[in-house]
Amino acid sequence: MALVPAGDIVKWAYCTNGFGDHRLAEALAILQDLGYAGAAITLDRGHLDPYAPGLAAEVSRIAGLLERLGLDAVVETGGRYTLDPWRKHHPTLISDDAERRVEFLTTAMRVAADLGAPVVHLWSGVKPDGMTEEEAYARLADRCERLLDEADQVGVTLGFEPEPGMLVADLDGFERLRVMLGAHPRFGLTLDIGHCHCVERDDLPACVRRALPYTVHVQIEDMRREVHEHLEFGEGEIDFVPVLAELRGYSGLVAVELARHSHAAPQVARRSIDFLRRAHEGRVADAGRAAGRG
């Protein structure tokens, strides 16, 4: 089995949705202390709230902090109730009332540009009842085209994530949408390793090889087949050594996404980077022990 050479540099990062009980500045400082190279910053209440007064000043403050800490960043937009306090992830880009989502993602791109973050993450949402798949894809492509016009203006790239249960749930769906958008150079893929294990037909190394030409951001966690639950490393089924080997040549962030682990965020973040470093070096048994489950 091919292993990733130990000298290869991987930019480990952590999604701040996994630090929901910390102030953003505290979370970033902890990540830097633990040796992470970056953060996927979720725009949500408490962490660069897009609807809070003084957003521009807060973005400027966090940009300065990222620079002082030496951390890279991407902007993540998966907050559950960011736009609607009653309905999770509503509205989406394929909702009848999608304008608020478009405006939110436009704000996210401008925040990313001011932070010096090259990528803004997004997803499709669930197909509305009564709408055909073809109609949903046409609506999604139309709204992504609008977002890509803004991406061109501010100089960021969209990292579109296939999400289990949504209209675009897998790599087939991403590639279909990408063709509809004319393979726009600012339309890339957020590759979620756990999601691939959950839904894709092919094995994970093959999925990574297929996805890598489009990939602008990577999210990583453990998972079980056909169960969309983000798990700590060692709690699921994924063999990470061959997966990480296939990421050779990828230069962006590889961000741990454990949004339901805020109650123990510093400890989980420490275990996660210890596991990934050992898996990256091919030391599977050591990685399992570092996670406390070897």
Salt bridges, closest charged atoms under 4 A:
GLU26 OE2 - ARG23 NH1 2.94
GLU58 OE2 - ARG61 NH2 2.81
ASP72 OD2 - LYS11 NZ 3.60
GLU76 OE2 - HIS121 ND1 3.71
ASP84 OD2 - ARG87 NH2 2.97
ASP96 OD1 - ARG139 NH1 2.85
ASP97 OD2 - HIS90 NE2 3.46
GLU99 OE2 - ARG146 NH2 2.93
GLU133 OE2 - ARG176 NH1 2.58
GLU150 OE2 - ARG110 NE 2.99
ASP152 OD2 - HIS184 NE2 3.26
ASP152 OD1 - ARG186 NE 3.23
GLU161 OE1 - HIS121 NE2 2.55
GLU161 OE2 - HIS195 ND1 3.20
GLU163 OE2 - HIS195 NE2 3.83
GLU163 OE2 - HIS228 NE2 3.49
ASP172 OD2 - ARG201 NH1 3.25
ASP172 OD1 - ARG210 NH2 2.55
GLU175 OE1 - ARG210 NH2 2.83
ASP192 OD2 - HIS195 NE2 3.71
GLU221 OE1 - HIS230 ND1 3.19
GLU232 OE2 - ARG271 NH2 2.84
GLU232 OE2 - ARG293 NH2 3.54
GLU235 OE2 - ARG293 NH2 3.11
GLU237 OE1 - HIS197 NE2 2.72
GLU246 OE2 - ARG209 NH1 2.92
GLU257 OE1 - HIS230 ND1 3.71
GLU281 OE1 - ARG283 NH2 2.26
ASP286 OD2 - ARG283 NH1 3.17
ASP286 OD1 - ARG289 NH2 2.45
